[in-house]
Amino acid sequence: MSSADAVRGAALGLIAGVTGAHQALSDQLATGALVALAPADRARAQRLALTTLRQIARADAVLKPHLRRAPPADVQALLRLATVEMLDLGAAPHGVVGAAVALARAGGQRAEAFAGLVNAVLRKVAATDPARWSSLPPPSLPDWLRGRLMSAWGKRAVMAMEAAHLAGAPLDLTPKDGDAAALAARLGGVALATGSVRLVAAGQVSDLPGYAEGDWWVQDAAAALPARILAPGPGARVLDLCAAPGGKTLQLAATGAQVTALDISGPRMARVTENLARCGLAADCVVADALTWQPPAPFHAVLLDAPCSATGTIRRHPDLPFVRTPASLRDLFALQARLIDRALAFLAPGGRLVFATCSLLPDEGEAQVTAALARHPGLRPDPEALALPGLAPEWTSAEGGLRLRPDYWPEVGGMDGFYIAALRHSPA
Ligand SMILES: C[S@@+](CC[C@H](N)C(=O)[O-])C[C@H]1O[C@@H](n2cnc3c(N)ncnc32)[C@H](O)[C@@H]1O
């Protein structure tokens, strides 16, 4: 089998896993055909799966007139993949159709029966006018999420978010020494006003200059803001609660603060340790449940990057709408409130809490902080902490937090959706 066919086969497995088994891409990386591939091919297969997932609704719109009834899930995944390869990625139709038919045949006796259908449908898809593909609207979010976002932000904003999801995300880096201009010049990127460096066509991340030396780490520009807002001074005792895989731990450690990084997951915490080692930074790493852990002494500051729906990251995780369900949200909202209360209990009097979630849902942001302010009379918003370069004043929310959305910064490639609040706690 050629390398291109092996990449297609692995991508197909990933797509079918997401759309059929509702399994997140991140949970499939150590399984299936992907593990047999060389690192560069593995990255190619993941990119192909990501692009197809982002474009699925558009592929379905093109396929629909050519299908009398929905084919089995694996055949549908193959048709979607091949459609995106031809119409979005500009791959030569004869190669794509031939490879898709071969993949259909490889699926066993039942799949063999569908090889003729795959061939016939994809030949018609190949004849699609390219203008029709580019005029198709961006895929809509699932109804349960779309409805909630429409109530919160309005139809126009939701449509802009959907366009941002379709556009995908550039690669953002955080420089260890804080010198974004120098790193941008070194890597041919753009220094963003908030201090991140943005690369548009990056290739293999670990091949970029400075990766092995730990001069920078990958982190979306919005995800880099909670630690910049907390900005602990050298020597400050800081707790990074819910720390893994550790982008914010690295930022906090790079300020010279004395950082404790805590996460409930041992395997995820191993990534924090690896990242610290690569970047030559230090933190105390604790694997524990934040709801029961007892610190040896209070902290000057806590960064709580709470577990959430991750709906702010759909542009880089297009599998999320297929795997998340509204049923799991209620438990997350309750956990976030309990984690805020725990975080406040870990603070010394007058200490600072930065609460963040990579969510677009107010229940995981504005509503959490509004409720926390009502529960804790000594808790106050700290608006001065949000006065950073690159942050627009209109992004501030009524309770004093910062609302970031994927449709912001469209001219430079967007940002992940995030909610961030800076708070000060002086209990009576
Ligand atoms: C949004 S992620 C954190 C991302 C991280 N701050 C970063 O910048 O790389 C949320 C984390 O919360 C952790 N977590 C969930 N429940 C927890 C709990 N009860 N105690 C501690 N950590 C928890 C998860 O294991 C997950 O790693």
Ligand as a Chemical Component Dictionary entry (heavy atoms), coordinates in Angstrom:
data_LIG
# 
_chem_comp.id                   LIG 
_chem_comp.type                 NON-POLYMER 
_chem_comp.pdbx_formal_charge   0 
_chem_comp.three_letter_code    LIG 
# 
loop_
_chem_comp_atom.comp_id 
_chem_comp_atom.atom_id 
_chem_comp_atom.alt_atom_id 
_chem_comp_atom.type_symbol 
_chem_comp_atom.charge 
_chem_comp_atom.model_Cartn_x 
_chem_comp_atom.model_Cartn_y 
_chem_comp_atom.model_Cartn_z 
_chem_comp_atom.pdbx_ordinal 
LIG C1  C1  C 0  -9.112  22.661 30.612 1  
LIG S1  S1  S 1  -8.088  21.393 31.135 2  
LIG C2  C2  C 0  -6.710  22.277 31.776 3  
LIG C3  C3  C 0  -5.753  22.813 30.723 4  
LIG C4  C4  C 0  -4.474  23.354 31.324 5  
LIG N1  N1  N 0  -4.721  24.376 32.319 6  
LIG C5  C5  C 0  -3.506  23.911 30.302 7  
LIG O1  O1  O 0  -3.388  25.124 30.129 8  
LIG O2  O2  O -1 -2.818  23.114 29.643 9  
LIG C6  C6  C 0  -8.899  20.860 32.603 10 
LIG C7  C7  C 0  -8.122  19.873 33.452 11 
LIG O3  O3  O 0  -8.853  19.690 34.658 12 
LIG C8  C8  C 0  -8.515  18.425 35.165 13 
LIG N2  N2  N 0  -9.493  18.092 36.231 14 
LIG C9  C9  C 0  -10.794 17.746 36.083 15 
LIG N3  N3  N 0  -11.364 17.560 37.286 16 
LIG C10 C10 C 0  -10.421 17.795 38.229 17 
LIG C11 C11 C 0  -10.393 17.743 39.654 18 
LIG N4  N4  N 0  -11.477 17.414 40.359 19 
LIG N5  N5  N 0  -9.233  18.029 40.278 20 
LIG C12 C12 C 0  -8.131  18.366 39.573 21 
LIG N6  N6  N 0  -8.093  18.413 38.222 22 
LIG C13 C13 C 0  -9.222  18.140 37.557 23 
LIG C14 C14 C 0  -8.522  17.535 33.937 24 
LIG O4  O4  O 0  -7.767  16.369 34.150 25 
LIG C15 C15 C 0  -7.918  18.473 32.868 26 
LIG O5  O5  O 0  -6.562  18.218 32.711 27 
# 
loop_
_chem_comp_bond.comp_id 
_chem_comp_bond.atom_id_1 
_chem_comp_bond.atom_id_2 
_chem_comp_bond.value_order 
_chem_comp_bond.pdbx_ordinal 
LIG C1  S1  SING 1  
LIG S1  C2  SING 2  
LIG S1  C6  SING 3  
LIG C2  C3  SING 4  
LIG C3  C4  SING 5  
LIG C4  N1  SING 6  
LIG C4  C5  SING 7  
LIG C5  O1  DOUB 8  
LIG C5  O2  SING 9  
LIG C6  C7  SING 10 
LIG C7  O3  SING 11 
LIG C7  C15 SING 12 
LIG O3  C8  SING 13 
LIG C8  N2  SING 14 
LIG C8  C14 SING 15 
LIG N2  C9  SING 16 
LIG N2  C13 SING 17 
LIG C9  N3  DOUB 18 
LIG N3  C10 SING 19 
LIG C10 C11 SING 20 
LIG C10 C13 DOUB 21 
LIG C11 N4  SING 22 
LIG C11 N5  DOUB 23 
LIG N5  C12 SING 24 
LIG C12 N6  DOUB 25 
LIG N6  C13 SING 26 
LIG C14 O4  SING 27 
LIG C14 C15 SING 28 
LIG C15 O5  SING 29 
# 
